[in-house]
Amino acid sequence: MEEFVSALAAAFEVALDLESSAPVVAVLDQWKDAAAAHADPEIATQLLTQRTGDVGAAAPMPRVVTMRLRTYKDTTQMARHLRSRAAVIMDVSGMDGAEATRALNFASGMVFGLRGRIEQVTDTVFLLTPEGTTVEGALSDPAATGGGRDSARR
């Protein structure tokens, strides 16, 4: 319960900064699914039972989606991919400066609400990763991009 309250409080802070309810909605959706699973006695038993031997098919491989945003409306699709636990390479080079900043602010809020990470690859390209994703190696030269961004670690 404490983890939920903490995640929700953090999402509200980001939502206030962005003047958008998207981070709160993302956290509530994530926790709603977990609550529904635990409320069903059969599913709860399956989740809490330690499995041994063959547990069936392996989890699907992580997905990476590349997106070149043209308008702020394109952030909706970016958010869907991120919520489905896909990493997103977001390119805002096709947007004007103010709209690109707005899209980046929205992406930062989504990433923060989902406990993911955002890293700057170039001046206009960002890597958005869901919680639990490991990125190995340097994405860019920090001197060339002014340093990476990592909103989830504020």
ZADO-1210 file (C-alpha; in nm, 4 decimals, padded with zeros to 6 digits):
<atoms>
<atom x="00.0000" y="00.0000" z="00.0000" code="MET" pos="1"/>
<atom x="00.2846" y="00.2365" z="00.0858" code="GLU" pos="2"/>
<atom x="00.4364" y="00.1815" z="-00.2584" code="GLU" pos="3"/>
<atom x="00.1073" y="00.2784" z="-00.4260" code="PHE" pos="4"/>
<atom x="00.0689" y="00.5952" z="-00.2189" code="VAL" pos="5"/>
<atom x="00.4280" y="00.6930" z="-00.2950" code="SER" pos="6"/>
<atom x="00.3842" y="00.6348" z="-00.6697" code="ALA" pos="7"/>
<atom x="00.0550" y="00.8261" z="-00.6719" code="LEU" pos="8"/>
<atom x="00.2018" y="01.1211" z="-00.4792" code="ALA" pos="9"/>
<atom x="00.4951" y="01.1404" z="-00.7220" code="ALA" pos="10"/>
<atom x="00.2557" y="01.1270" z="-01.0180" code="ALA" pos="11"/>
<atom x="00.0495" y="01.4144" z="-00.8727" code="PHE" pos="12"/>
<atom x="00.3634" y="01.6270" z="-00.8387" code="GLU" pos="13"/>
<atom x="00.4549" y="01.5683" z="-01.2026" code="VAL" pos="14"/>
<atom x="00.0937" y="01.6255" z="-01.3119" code="ALA" pos="15"/>
<atom x="00.0926" y="01.9651" z="-01.1400" code="LEU" pos="16"/>
<atom x="00.4208" y="02.0622" z="-01.3064" code="ASP" pos="17"/>
<atom x="00.2966" y="01.9530" z="-01.6495" code="LEU" pos="18"/>
<atom x="-00.0606" y="02.0719" z="-01.5995" code="GLU" pos="19"/>
<atom x="-00.1669" y="01.7298" z="-01.7286" code="SER" pos="20"/>
<atom x="-00.3376" y="01.4390" z="-01.5552" code="SER" pos="21"/>
<atom x="-00.1575" y="01.1806" z="-01.7737" code="ALA" pos="22"/>
<atom x="00.0973" y="01.0732" z="-01.5071" code="PRO" pos="23"/>
<atom x="-00.1810" y="01.0158" z="-01.2505" code="VAL" pos="24"/>
<atom x="-00.3919" y="00.8218" z="-01.5000" code="VAL" pos="25"/>
<atom x="-00.0917" y="00.6046" z="-01.5883" code="ALA" pos="26"/>
<atom x="-00.0236" y="00.5168" z="-01.2232" code="VAL" pos="27"/>
<atom x="-00.3907" y="00.4433" z="-01.1524" code="LEU" pos="28"/>
<atom x="-00.4190" y="00.2194" z="-01.4592" code="ASP" pos="29"/>
<atom x="-00.1067" y="00.0284" z="-01.3603" code="GLN" pos="30"/>
<atom x="-00.2257" y="-00.0296" z="-01.0041" code="TRP" pos="31"/>
<atom x="-00.5862" y="-00.1035" z="-01.1069" code="LYS" pos="32"/>
<atom x="-00.4703" y="-00.4085" z="-01.3017" code="ASP" pos="33"/>
<atom x="-00.2637" y="-00.5333" z="-01.0087" code="ALA" pos="34"/>
<atom x="-00.5556" y="-00.4847" z="-00.7662" code="ALA" pos="35"/>
<atom x="-00.7943" y="-00.6712" z="-00.9953" code="ALA" pos="36"/>
<atom x="-00.5539" y="-00.9634" z="-01.0203" code="ALA" pos="37"/>
<atom x="-00.5132" y="-00.9861" z="-00.6440" code="HIS" pos="38"/>
<atom x="-00.8899" y="-00.9512" z="-00.5838" code="ALA" pos="39"/>
<atom x="-00.9589" y="-01.2703" z="-00.7818" code="ASP" pos="40"/>
<atom x="-00.8751" y="-01.5609" z="-00.5426" code="PRO" pos="41"/>
<atom x="-00.7726" y="-01.7918" z="-00.8270" code="GLU" pos="42"/>
<atom x="-00.5379" y="-01.5375" z="-00.9857" code="ILE" pos="43"/>
<atom x="-00.4017" y="-01.4315" z="-00.6453" code="ALA" pos="44"/>
<atom x="-00.3190" y="-01.7948" z="-00.5622" code="THR" pos="45"/>
<atom x="-00.1420" y="-01.8343" z="-00.8962" code="GLN" pos="46"/>
<atom x="00.0555" y="-01.5148" z="-00.8409" code="LEU" pos="47"/>
<atom x="00.1586" y="-01.6096" z="-00.4878" code="LEU" pos="48"/>
<atom x="00.2398" y="-01.9752" z="-00.5543" code="THR" pos="49"/>
<atom x="00.6049" y="-02.0482" z="-00.6212" code="GLN" pos="50"/>
<atom x="00.6376" y="-02.2373" z="-00.9464" code="ARG" pos="51"/>
<atom x="00.8839" y="-02.5133" z="-01.0145" code="THR" pos="52"/>
<atom x="00.9686" y="-02.7003" z="-01.3310" code="GLY" pos="53"/>
<atom x="00.8198" y="-02.5993" z="-01.6651" code="ASP" pos="54"/>
<atom x="00.6253" y="-02.2758" z="-01.6296" code="VAL" pos="55"/>
<atom x="00.5229" y="-02.2526" z="-01.9926" code="GLY" pos="56"/>
<atom x="00.6243" y="-02.0112" z="-02.2628" code="ALA" pos="57"/>
<atom x="00.8926" y="-01.7540" z="-02.1935" code="ALA" pos="58"/>
<atom x="00.7975" y="-01.3925" z="-02.1581" code="ALA" pos="59"/>
<atom x="00.7938" y="-01.2043" z="-02.4879" code="PRO" pos="60"/>
<atom x="01.1108" y="-01.0230" z="-02.5839" code="MET" pos="61"/>
<atom x="01.1148" y="-00.6533" z="-02.4988" code="PRO" pos="62"/>
<atom x="01.0054" y="-00.4280" z="-02.7838" code="ARG" pos="63"/>
<atom x="01.1724" y="-00.1096" z="-02.9028" code="VAL" pos="64"/>
<atom x="00.9573" y="00.1344" z="-03.0988" code="VAL" pos="65"/>
<atom x="01.1007" y="00.4274" z="-03.2947" code="THR" pos="66"/>
<atom x="00.8814" y="00.7321" z="-03.3412" code="MET" pos="67"/>
<atom x="00.9385" y="01.0601" z="-03.5223" code="ARG" pos="68"/>
<atom x="00.6857" y="01.2964" z="-03.3672" code="LEU" pos="69"/>
<atom x="00.5393" y="01.5578" z="-03.6005" code="ARG" pos="70"/>
<atom x="00.2733" y="01.7074" z="-03.3692" code="THR" pos="71"/>
<atom x="00.1936" y="01.6981" z="-02.9994" code="TYR" pos="72"/>
<atom x="-00.0933" y="01.4569" z="-03.0758" code="LYS" pos="73"/>
<atom x="00.1703" y="01.1936" z="-03.1623" code="ASP" pos="74"/>
<atom x="00.2572" y="01.1731" z="-02.7911" code="THR" pos="75"/>
<atom x="-00.0617" y="00.9700" z="-02.7361" code="THR" pos="76"/>
<atom x="00.0792" y="00.6816" z="-02.9393" code="GLN" pos="77"/>
<atom x="00.4155" y="00.7175" z="-02.7632" code="MET" pos="78"/>
<atom x="00.2374" y="00.6877" z="-02.4282" code="ALA" pos="79"/>
<atom x="00.0525" y="00.3737" z="-02.5412" code="ARG" pos="80"/>
<atom x="00.3776" y="00.2057" z="-02.6393" code="HIS" pos="81"/>
<atom x="00.5447" y="00.3024" z="-02.3130" code="LEU" pos="82"/>
<atom x="00.2485" y="00.1801" z="-02.1065" code="ARG" pos="83"/>
<atom x="00.2683" y="-00.1540" z="-02.2890" code="SER" pos="84"/>
<atom x="00.6282" y="-00.1765" z="-02.1569" code="ARG" pos="85"/>
<atom x="00.7955" y="-00.1061" z="-02.4921" code="ALA" pos="86"/>
<atom x="01.1049" y="00.1124" z="-02.5014" code="ALA" pos="87"/>
<atom x="01.0529" y="00.4152" z="-02.7257" code="VAL" pos="88"/>
<atom x="01.3124" y="00.6042" z="-02.9258" code="ILE" pos="89"/>
<atom x="01.1449" y="00.9428" z="-02.9657" code="MET" pos="90"/>
<atom x="01.2669" y="01.1888" z="-03.2292" code="ASP" pos="91"/>
<atom x="01.1261" y="01.5415" z="-03.1988" code="VAL" pos="92"/>
<atom x="01.3307" y="01.6930" z="-03.4838" code="SER" pos="93"/>
<atom x="01.0157" y="01.7333" z="-03.6952" code="GLY" pos="94"/>
<atom x="00.8503" y="01.9627" z="-03.4378" code="MET" pos="95"/>
<atom x="00.8936" y="02.3327" z="-03.3673" code="ASP" pos="96"/>
<atom x="01.0786" y="02.4203" z="-03.0461" code="GLY" pos="97"/>
<atom x="00.7795" y="02.4947" z="-02.8216" code="ALA" pos="98"/>
<atom x="00.5880" y="02.1864" z="-02.9327" code="GLU" pos="99"/>
<atom x="00.8984" y="01.9668" z="-02.8943" code="ALA" pos="100"/>
<atom x="00.9455" y="02.0975" z="-02.5404" code="THR" pos="101"/>
<atom x="00.5813" y="02.0253" z="-02.4619" code="ARG" pos="102"/>
<atom x="00.6154" y="01.6703" z="-02.6006" code="ALA" pos="103"/>
<atom x="00.9332" y="01.6149" z="-02.3997" code="LEU" pos="104"/>
<atom x="00.7621" y="01.7409" z="-02.0829" code="ASN" pos="105"/>
<atom x="00.4743" y="01.4983" z="-02.1427" code="PHE" pos="106"/>
<atom x="00.7173" y="01.2118" z="-02.2086" code="ALA" pos="107"/>
<atom x="00.9069" y="01.2974" z="-01.8909" code="SER" pos="108"/>
<atom x="00.5839" y="01.2840" z="-01.6911" code="GLY" pos="109"/>
<atom x="00.4854" y="00.9505" z="-01.8426" code="MET" pos="110"/>
<atom x="00.8264" y="00.8021" z="-01.7726" code="VAL" pos="111"/>
<atom x="00.8267" y="00.9339" z="-01.4178" code="PHE" pos="112"/>
<atom x="00.4752" y="00.8016" z="-01.3527" code="GLY" pos="113"/>
<atom x="00.5717" y="00.4591" z="-01.4861" code="LEU" pos="114"/>
<atom x="00.9003" y="00.4580" z="-01.2911" code="ARG" pos="115"/>
<atom x="01.0986" y="00.4367" z="-01.6120" code="GLY" pos="116"/>
<atom x="01.3891" y="00.6362" z="-01.7472" code="ARG" pos="117"/>
<atom x="01.4436" y="00.8971" z="-02.0130" code="ILE" pos="118"/>
<atom x="01.7857" y="00.9508" z="-02.1636" code="GLU" pos="119"/>
<atom x="01.8942" y="01.2062" z="-02.4188" code="GLN" pos="120"/>
<atom x="02.0654" y="01.0498" z="-02.7206" code="VAL" pos="121"/>
<atom x="02.1056" y="01.3658" z="-02.9319" code="THR" pos="122"/>
<atom x="01.9595" y="01.7155" z="-02.9116" code="ASP" pos="123"/>
<atom x="01.6315" y="01.5882" z="-03.0575" code="THR" pos="124"/>
<atom x="01.6298" y="01.2128" z="-02.9879" code="VAL" pos="125"/>
<atom x="01.5409" y="01.0561" z="-02.6527" code="PHE" pos="126"/>
<atom x="01.5263" y="00.6983" z="-02.5281" code="LEU" pos="127"/>
<atom x="01.2257" y="00.6261" z="-02.3042" code="LEU" pos="128"/>
<atom x="01.2430" y="00.2971" z="-02.1181" code="THR" pos="129"/>
<atom x="00.9948" y="00.1282" z="-01.8863" code="PRO" pos="130"/>
<atom x="01.0850" y="00.0223" z="-01.5338" code="GLU" pos="131"/>
<atom x="01.3251" y="-00.2702" z="-01.5240" code="GLY" pos="132"/>
<atom x="01.4881" y="-00.2018" z="-01.8611" code="THR" pos="133"/>
<atom x="01.8668" y="-00.2053" z="-01.8625" code="THR" pos="134"/>
<atom x="02.0539" y="00.0133" z="-02.1085" code="VAL" pos="135"/>
<atom x="02.4203" y="-00.0736" z="-02.1407" code="GLU" pos="136"/>
<atom x="02.6880" y="00.1530" z="-02.2807" code="GLY" pos="137"/>
<atom x="02.6934" y="00.5241" z="-02.3497" code="ALA" pos="138"/>
<atom x="02.4086" y="00.6540" z="-02.5626" code="LEU" pos="139"/>
<atom x="02.5847" y="00.9732" z="-02.6586" code="SER" pos="140"/>
<atom x="02.8740" y="01.1980" z="-02.5787" code="ASP" pos="141"/>
<atom x="02.7534" y="01.3994" z="-02.2747" code="PRO" pos="142"/>
<atom x="02.9608" y="01.6981" z="-02.3893" code="ALA" pos="143"/>
<atom x="02.7830" y="01.6984" z="-02.7266" code="ALA" pos="144"/>
<atom x="02.4313" y="01.6871" z="-02.5808" code="THR" pos="145"/>
<atom x="02.4741" y="01.8885" z="-02.2650" code="GLY" pos="146"/>
<atom x="02.4459" y="01.5738" z="-02.0516" code="GLY" pos="147"/>
<atom x="02.1773" y="01.3078" z="-02.0432" code="GLY" pos="148"/>
<atom x="01.8358" y="01.3479" z="-01.8887" code="ARG" pos="149"/>
<atom x="01.7070" y="01.1030" z="-01.6325" code="ASP" pos="150"/>
<atom x="01.3760" y="01.2282" z="-01.4952" code="SER" pos="151"/>
<atom x="01.3048" y="00.9103" z="-01.3043" code="ALA" pos="152"/>
<atom x="01.5996" y="00.9734" z="-01.0758" code="ARG" pos="153"/>
<atom x="01.5205" y="01.3311" z="-00.9641" code="ARG" pos="154"/>
</atoms>
